[in-house]
């Protein structure tokens, strides 16, 4: 059984393949959601005011039949211009009268009323990307122009018929807004039923050109009152591009007649906001499918452009999360049972995980490094949490698995955790490292749903089979996990920390801080790396490791130092440091003893 494509998908596909061939026709329904009245609504409101002032007894008649009331009480025909001139004879007076209908008060501005709606903003993005170049509107507010201005687009705005002669050709202008009913401050605006029965010839020619040369997407326009525009649409010969009309405004008899005559399609959208936000989202999705895969250098360059620009906050999020998802998919592809796994097989597993996560490591290192105000701190925490969620998954019920193969799936998350911490320390933002260690959580193993914090779950000492990796070429080294992480993350910091000695010190500082957190969490094994090696200690009389000396020096000079509060105050911090220092010395002694026995 075949299922036809949704008109919304057809519209997005066609617009993405042929940018600029569709024009938009926007009616009052696009602006009423933003709190702007229709033009006819303004006219009725003003007639009601006139009736109150001239003859209170006829107010009900003015409300029920505005045109009839006006004809009975005034010699000139009802029109936007005659009504405004009667109420406010000078331009400044007219502007004051109309301001309450179209300009937001301070309170309305705070509530987002009479400001560009989601539809206006989504349309502006469509124009900015070149998908739409022509907008025809029956609205005479300025929300569309404001939305375009917010994304840096300066369209040519045609609001009077006499301006048509001097306009740029539609094909040559980057964007054109045609305001068929005029601008609200223009006395030439057209709003009453009689004014909408016919257009000046300039409007007829311009609208006929649009209808002939462009496809049409209609939203917020019912076709019930604008008989001149309906007539032009019925006379238009163009059938090259489909007509799309949102479901909400296309229900009337006239709209259905136009749809049938032009073989139009109804887009199942509740209104303009839904139609255009979904259309913009669909186009973004299609663009990403069409883009060639980003190299790591290209992704890092894009991240640097996005970081300082609030307009690209969503783009930044999508860029980082796409890298997370690619690494997570590769992790999930690793089986939990691999028969005959030898030393080379384990080496290949670690190598494949490193290669899959490397683009993300570059993004995290660069992002944390340059995010000096922590504006995007939530993103770095979210990225690691998502990677953990993709990696630390429970095995299906009844499925056999090897615990060591489950643990090696966490290697990409351990690398990412390390990168965020090292970059945070280098940039004096220890609070970010603490957030990551405490907030990120995941299941403890494939068979249970107990959740552990990152300082436990991503402990590097749990990495399996490190002694057997071919990369060591038979060398017997202390603290293999420390060597592994430092080597596999070095490329992510090549341009940020080119000095190898500085990079080494930063990695030791990360190990020391991780150990402090684990020591604070009583009853859990603490990770000791190269920072516990004898070469990292100060003079023998002091017995203080170099990483602790740097830690205390940073404490004296960092006004945002978070560790004392985290560790429970100065006295508790000293106790934890003393315990950690003693355990580091023991670990160093045990490691040297183990090496001597091996030799």
N, C-alpha and C positions, 0 to 999 in steps of 0.2 A: 504494500500500500504506500503510495507516494505522499509526501508531506511537502506542500509548497513552502518556499522560503518566506519568512516574515518580511513584510514591506519595510520595516525598519532596517533589517539586514541588507535588503536590496538597495535601499537608499544609501547606506554607508558604503557598500561595495562600489556602487556607481560613482559616488562623490569622491571616493578615494582614488578610483581609477581615472576620473576625469575632473580634476579640481578646477573650479571656476565655471562650470557649465550650468550650475543650478543657481537660480535667484530665489530669494525668500520673499514671501508676501506675508507681512505681519499685521494682524488686526488688533483690536482693543483688548482681546483676551490675553495678549502677551504682557500688557502693562497693568491691567486691572489687578493682577496678582501682586503687583508692587504697590498697590494702594492708589493708583492713578485712575480717575474717573474717565469714562468715554467722552468723546467730544459732545455727543448728544446729551450725555448726562450733565455736562457743564451747562449746555444751553438750557435744559429743563430747570436746573438749579437757579440760573440767573433769571429766567422768566418768573419763577416762583418769588424771587426777591422783588422784581418789578411789580408783580401783582399785589404783594403785601403793602408796598408803598402807595400804589395807585388806587387799588380797590380791594380791600380785604375781603369783601363779601364774595368776590369771584375767585378766591384762592383755590377752592376745590376744582373749579373748571380749569384753571391754569395748570393744576397738577395732572388732571386726567387728559386734557387735550391742549398741550402747550401751543401748538400751531394755531388751533382754532381761537384760543384766547387772544393770542397776539394779533391775529387778523381782525378780530372784533374790536380791539382797543387801539390799534395803530395803523396808520395809512400805508407805511412802507412794508414790503414783504419781510418775513422773518428770515434773518440770516445772522451768522456769527458776528459779522462786522456791524450791522445795524443795531444789534442788541448791545454789543460792547460800547458803541458810540453813544447810545442812549444812556447807559449806566456810567460811563467814564469817558468823557470827551477828549482827554489828553493822554499821550502815551504813558506817562508816569502813573496816571490814575488807573489806566487799563492794566498795567503791570501789577499794581497793588491788588486789584480785584482778582486777577488770575493766579497770583502767587500762592494763595491758600490751596488751590487745586493741584498745582504742579511742583511747588517747591517745598521741601520738607522743613518742618520746624526742628528745633534742636532735639526735642523728645522723639519725634518721628525718625530723625536721622540715627539716633541711638538704637531705635528699634528696627532699623532697616527698612522703614516705610518710605515710599517715594524715592527709593534708590534702585539702581539696576538690579533686576531679579536674576535668579539662576539662569533663566533663559537668555536674558540680555548678555550675561557674562559668557555663557557657552557659545552664543552666536559670535561674540567678539573674538573668541579663540578660533572659531571656524574661519573668520575673516583673516585673522593674523596668519594662519597657516596656509591661506590661499585657497581653501576649499570653497569659499563663497566670496564673490566680488560685488554683487548687486543685491541691495535690500530695498524692497518697495514696502512702504508702510502707510497705513491709514491713520496712524497715531500722530498726534502733534505735540507729544511730550518730547523731552530730550534725553530719555534714559538710554536709548540705543547709542547716541553720540557719546554719552558719558562712559558707557561700557567700552566702546572702541578706544576712547582716549585712555582708559585705564590699562590697556594692553599695548599702548604705543602706536595705535593706528589712527591716522588723520584722514578721514574720508572726505570726498566732495559731497556736500549736502545740497540737494536741489529741493527747495520748499515752495517755489513759485513758478508758474508756467513760463514766465518771461525769462527765467534763468536757464531754460533748456538750451537756448541758442548758443550761449557762451560756455557750456560745460565741456569737459573733456569727453571724448568718446568712451563709452562704457568699457570697451576692450582694453583701453590704454590706461584707465584710472585704476589705482590699486584697490580702491573701494568706493562705492557710490551708494548713498542713502537718498532715496527718492521719497519725499514726504507728500503723498498725493493730496492730503487734506490740509497741508500747510503746517506752519509752526504755531504754537499756541499764542505767541506774541505778535503774530502776523494777522492783520485784519482780513487778509485774503483767505483765511482758513475756511474749509467747507465742512459743514456738520449736519445741517438740517436735511430732511428727506428731499426737499425740493432742490437744494444745492447739489445733491448727489445724483440727480437725474441725468446730468450731462457734464462733460469735462471740456475745458478749453482745448483747442486743436493741438497745442504743444504737448499737453498731457496725453492726448489720444495717440499722437505719433510716438512719444517716448515709451508709453506702456505697451503699445503694439510691438515696438522693437524688442522689448524685454520678453514678451510672450512668444515672439517668433524665434528668437535666438537662444533662449535659455529654457532649461527645465524649471519647474516651479515647485517649491515646498511652501505650503500654506499652513499657518498656525494662528489661532486666535481670531480668525476672520470668518464670519458666518455666511456672508454673501446676501443677507436678508435685506440690507438697506442700500447698499452701494450699487444702484442699478446701472450706472455708467460703466463701472469696472466689470460688472457681470457681462454687459453687452460686449465689451472689448474682448473678454475671455472667450465668449461664444464665437466671436468672429475670427479669432486667431487661427491661422492655418497650421501652426507648429505641432507636429506629432513626433519629433525626433527624440525627445526626452520625456520620460514619464512625469505625471503630476502626482505629488504626494500631499496628503492633507491629514492633519491630526484628527483623531477620532472625535474629540470633544466638540470641535467647532464645525464639523462636517455633517451634522445630523439633519440640518434643515432641508426643505424641499428644493430650494435653489441650489444648495451645495451638492445635493445628490444628483441633480440634473447636470451640473457642470462635471462632476466625477464621471458620470455615464458618457457624456459627450466626448471627454478627453481620455477615456479609459484610465482614469486616475485610480490611485491606490490609497487606502485609508491606513494610516500608521496607528497601531493600537497604543496610544499614549494618552494619559489622563489630562495632559495639558502641555503648554509650551515648555515649562521647566523640565518636565520628564522627557519630552521629545528631543530637545536640543542638548541636554546634558548627556543623554544616552547616545545621541548621534556623535557628539564630540568624543565620548569614551570609546565608542566603536571604531572611530577613525584612528585614535591613538593605538588601539589594539592592532588594527590592520597595519599601521606604520611599523610597529615593532616586529611583526611577522615578516615584513618586507625588508627590514634592515639586515645587512650582513652582520655576522657575529662581531661584537666589539673585541678588539685586542685589549690586553691588560692596560697598555699605555693609553689607548683611546678612552677606556673606562675611567682611568685615573684623571685624565685631562677633563673629561666631562664632569666628574665629581668636583674638581677644583672650581669649575665654572658655576656649579649648582650651589655649593656650600654657602657663599655670602649672599645669595639672591633669594629672598623669601618667595618670589614668584615660582621658583623651581623646587620648592620644598617637596612637592609630590614626586617630581621627577627624580630628586635625590633619593627619596624613599624607594621608588621603584627600581632605580639603578642598583642600590645596595641589596635589596631583597631578591632581585633576579640573580645576583651572584650567590646569595645564600641558597636559593633554591637549586641552582645548578650543582653546588657542592653537596647539598643534602640529597639530591637525586643520585649522585654518584655513590654516596655513602650507603644509601638504602639498597643499591644494586649489589653490594658486597654480600655474598652468601654467609650464613651463620654456621654452615657445615662445609668444609673443603677437605675431601679425602686426600691423604698423602701430602699434606702441606709441609714443605721442607724449608731450609734456611732461605733459599732463593725466593720461595713463595712468600715468606714473611717480608722479605725485603721489597718484593714487588707490591705487596699490599700497602706498606707504608708509603712507598713512592707514588702509587696511584692516588691515595688519599691526599698526599701533599700537592700533587699536580692539580687535582680537582678543586682544592680550596685556595690555591695560590692567588687567583684574581681577587677573591674576597679579601685575602690577607693584605694585599696592596691597597684596596679601598679602605679597609679599616685603619691601617697604619696612617695613610694620608689623611683620612677623614678626621680621626681623633687628633692627629697632630695639628691640623689647621683649624679645628673647631675650638678656638681659644676661649670663646665665651660660653661654651657648653650649650649652645643653642640647640644642638642636635644630639645631646647626650642620650635622650630616650631612644633615638634611632640605633645607636651602637649597642645599647642593652637589648633592644628588641631583636636586632640582627643575631646576636649570640643566642638568645633564647630560642629563636626560630630554628637556628642550626642545631641546637641541642634537641629540640622537639623532633626534628627530622632524623637525627642520628640515634638518640637513645629511645628506641621504640621497643615495645614488648613483642616477644615472639608469639605467633598465633598459638592458641591453646592446643597442647599436645605435640607441638613441633619440637623436635630435638635441635639443640644448638650447642656450640662450644662457647663457654664463658669468655675465653680469651679472644675469640673472633668477635663477640659482641663488644668487648672492651676496645678493640682496635678501631671499631666504628666511631668511637669518640675522638679519635686523633684529630680530625679537622676542627672540631670544637675546641680541643685543648690548644691547638695552634692559634685559633682566633682569640681565645681567652688570653693567651700569652701576649699576642700583638697589641690588643687593647690596653692591657696593663702596662706594658713597656712604654707605649706611646704616651699613656696618661702620666706615668712617672717622669718621663723626659720633659713633659710640658707642665710639670708642677700641678697636676690635677689628680692627686691621689684619691680624692673623693669618688672619681669615676671608677677607679679600680675597685674600691670598696663596694660601690653599687653593683658592679658586675659579679663580684664574689658572693654577695649576699642575696641579690634579687633573682638571678638566673638559677633555674632549678630543672631537674630532670629525673626520670626513673632510675633506680639504682642498678637494676639489671634486667635482663630480658624476661625473667619469669615473675617479677614482682612489680607492684605499682607504688612502692615507697619512693618518695621524692627526696632528693638530696640537693643541697645548695651547691653552687659551682665550685666553691673551695674544697668540697669533698668529691663531688661527682667528677670534676675535671682535674683531679690530682694526677700530675704526670707520673708519679711513682707506680701507678696502676697499669701503665702501658706494658703489654705482654711481649715476651720473646726478644727483648732488646739485646741481650747478650749474643743472640744468634744472627744478628743482622750482618750481611756480607760487607756493609759499608765500613766496618771497623777494621777489616783486613787483618784480623787476628790480634789487634791491639787489645790490651787489657786496660780499660779506663775506669776511673772512679766516676760515679754519678752519670751513667749513660743517658738517662732521660734529659739531664741538663744539656749535655752535648747535642743530643738529637734536636731538641727544641731550638737551641741557639743556631744550629746549622740550618735547619729547615725554614726558619723565619728570617734569616739574614737578608735575603733578597728583597723582602718587603720594606726594609729600612735602608737599602743601599743609598738612595738619594737623600734620605732624611738624616741618617747618622752615618756618614761615610767613614768616620774614624772607628777602626776596629776596637781599639782600647775603650773608647767611650761606649760603644755598643756592648762590650763585655761587662762593663760596670753597670749599665742599665739592666742587663739581664740578671746580674747578681742582686741588684736592688729589688727586682721583681720577686725573685726567689725568697729573699729575706722577708719581704712583706707578706707573701703568701704564707710563709711559715708562722708569722705572728698571728695571722687570722686563724690558722689551724690550731695553734697552741692555745689561743683563747677559747676555741671550741673544745672543751675537755673531752678526753676519751677517744680522740681520733688521731690516727697516725699522721705525722707531719712530714711534708716533702722537704728533703734536703738535697740541694744541688751543689754545683761548683762553689757557690758562695760559702759553703762549709769547709772547703778545702783549705789546707794549711797556708797556701800562698795568699789567701784573702784575709789573713789576720794581721793586726797591727803588731806593735812591739810585744814581745813575750811577757813583759812586766804588766802591761795593761790587759792583755788577753781579750781584746775587743776586735771582732771581725771588721774589715774595712767597710762592708755594706752597712753595718750598724753605725759606724762613725758618720758615714754620709747621711744616714737616716736622721741622726740627732742634729747634724748640721742643718739639714733641710728644715727640721722642726723649729730651729731658732730663727729662721729667715722667711718662713712661709706664713703669711697672715691668715691663710685659709686652711691651715694644717688640721686635718680631721682625725688623726690617729689617737690623740690623747682622749678625746671624748669617746671615740669608738671603743677603746680598750678599757674604759671605765674610770678615767681620771689618772692623774700623774702617778699616784702610788701604785695603782694596779698596772699601769703601763710598765713601770720599772720592774715589777714582779714578773710580768709576762716576758719582758725582754731578757731578764736574768735566766728564766727557765729556758727560753728559746736558745740563748747563747750557749748554755750548758749542753743542751741537746745537740746543737750544731757541732760542738767540739767532740761529743761522743760519736756522732755520725761520721765525722771526719776520721776519727781513730778507727772505727769499725771498717770504713772503706779502705783505709790503708792496710789494715790487717788482712782484709779479704784479698787484696791484690798481692800481698807478700806470700800468702798461702798458695795463690794461684800460680805464682812463679816458682 
